[in-house]
Amino acid sequence: MSFIMNILGSLAGFYMLLIFIRVMISWFGGANLGRPAEILTQITDPYLNWWRKFPMFRTGYIDLSPVAGMAVLSLVQTVCNTTARYGRMSMGTLLAIVLQAAWSVISFVLGFFIIVLVLRFFAYLTNRNIYSAFWRIIDSISQPVLYRITRIFFRRRLINYMAGVLLSIGTLAVLFIGGSLLVSLLLGFLTRLPL
């Protein structure tokens, strides 16, 4: 059993590496990379396309479906490696691994949006050329988050743009820090469960 779990964990890790390479290649859309890239696309795209069906992983120009797909593969790899190492898996350990994988994705997304909003904040303060292509992409990423957060706190009232940006950064930072503390407490509790 240990041997099979080691092989499955290694396969999951190798497939994650292939997906990572595929994502990197996609950033060079116009380049013709030949037959190896075609083979890589045929191997990874069916899995990635399944994750792309979920609209919650897409916002503006950003497609986070590969992150979700790789998080699930990381979860599978961790479960396989833990089972191979200890010969069995307790329910508490399994729940801790699932919680840790879910928090990894959530914290990545929160951190990403915090960085985008901080960039937007400093660009606004320094009067950068906000009409360039880069800032249009930043705006297309940040606007849905700004809209949702300001609507939670202010309903339909209009507020100053900078106040909305600062409120959004603060809210996401509190969620990030509070979530990290809560997950740490839950992980400690789950790993002690004798299930």
N, C-alpha and C positions, 0 to 999 in steps of 0.2 A: 504493500500500500504506500509506503514511504517513497519508494522509487517512482511510482506512477504520479504521486503528488508533486515530486520534484520536477518531473518532466512537464506536467501541466503548468506549474509555476514558471518554468523556463520558457515554455511556449507563449504564455501570456505576456511575459516580459519582452520576448522577441517581437511579438505582434505590436506591442506598444512602441517599440523602437521603429518598426516599419511605419506605423501611423505618424510618428513624430517626423520621420523623414518625408513622408507624403505631404504633411502640412507645410514643411519648409519648402518643398518643391512647388507647392501651390502659390507661394509668394512670388515666384518667378513665372507668372502665367504665360508670358509671350515666348519663353525659351523652349526650344525643341530639345528635349533631353534624351530622345531615342527610345529604343526598345526596353531598357531597364526601367525607365519611368512608366512606360505603358504597363509592364508586368506588375509593378508596384501599385499602380492605380487599380488594376483588376483584382489584386489581392485585398486592398484596404477599402476601396470605395463601397462595396456592398455593406460593410459594417458601418462606415461613416454615414452613408446615405440613410440608414435606418435611424440614426440619431438626428439627422437633419430634418426628419419629419416633424419634430417637436418644435413648435414656434417659440417656446420659452427660452430656447438656446440661441435665438437670433435677435439681435438688436441693431438696427441701422446697418452699418458696414461690417459689424462684428458677428462672426459665427462661432459660438462657443460649443457647438456639438462635438468637435473632437476632444475638448476638455472633458465633457461628460463621458464620452466613450472610453477615453483613457483612464478616467477615474474608476469606471466599472472593471476594466481590465486590471488595474492596480489592486482593486478589491479581490478579484479572483486570484491574482498572484499571491497576495498576502495570505488568503485563506489556505491556498495550496501549500505554501511554504511553512505556515504555522502547523498545519496538519502533518506535513512531512517531518518536521522537527520534533513534535511532541507525540505523534502517533494518534492524537485525537484532538477534538476542538470542543471546548465547553460553549454553552449557549451565551454566557457572559462575554467570553472572548470574541465570539462571532459578532454579537451586537456591538461590542467596542470597535471592532474592525469596520463594521458598516457605518457606525457613527463617525469614526475618524475619516473614512473616505468621503462621506457626505459633507462633513465640515471642511475638508480640503477643497472641494469644489466651491462651496459657498464662500469660504474665506478668500479664495482666489478671485472670485467675481466681485466681492465687496472691495478687496484691495485694488483691483483693476479700476473700478468706478471711482474710488477715492483718488487715485492717481490722475484719472482723466479730469475730475472736477477741480483738483488742485492746479493742474495745468491751465484749465480754463480760468480759474481765479487769478493766477499770476499774469496770464495773457491780458485779461481785462484791466488789471492794475497798471501794467506797463504799456498799455495802448498798442499792443502788437497788431499787425495787419490781420484782423479777424476775418477777412474775406478770402484768404488764401485757401487752397484745397485742403491743407492740413487742418486748419481750424474749422472748416466745414465738416470734416470727418469727426473731429472732436465734438462739435456741436450735435451732430446726428447721434453720437453715442450718449452724450450727457443729457440732452433734452428730455428723453422719456423718463430718466431717473429724476431729474429736477421736477418735472411735471407731477409725477406720482407722489413724491415726498412733500412738495408744497401743498398739494391737494389734501393730503392726510392732515396736515396741521392747519391749513387756512381755508379749507373747503373751496369756495368759489371766489374768495376775495383775491384781488391782485396784490402782489407784493413786489418790492424792488428786486431786480435780477440778482444783484450781489447778495442780498439777504437770502434769497432762495439758494444760491450756490453755497453760502456758508452754512445754512441750515442743513442742506443735503450732505455736505462734508461731515458736519457734526453728527448727524443721524447715522450715517454709514460707519463712522469711527466708533460710535457707541455700540452699534450692532456688532462690529468686528471685535472690539475688546470684550464686551459682555458675552458674546458667543464663545470666544476663546476660553473665558473663565468657566462658563457653564459646561462646555464640552470637556474641559480638563476635570471638573468635578465628576461628571457623568462617567468618563473613562475610568477614573479611579474606582468608582462604585461598581461598574460593570465587570472590571477585571477581577474583582474580589468575589463575584457571585459564584457559588459552588455548583451551578447548574450543569 
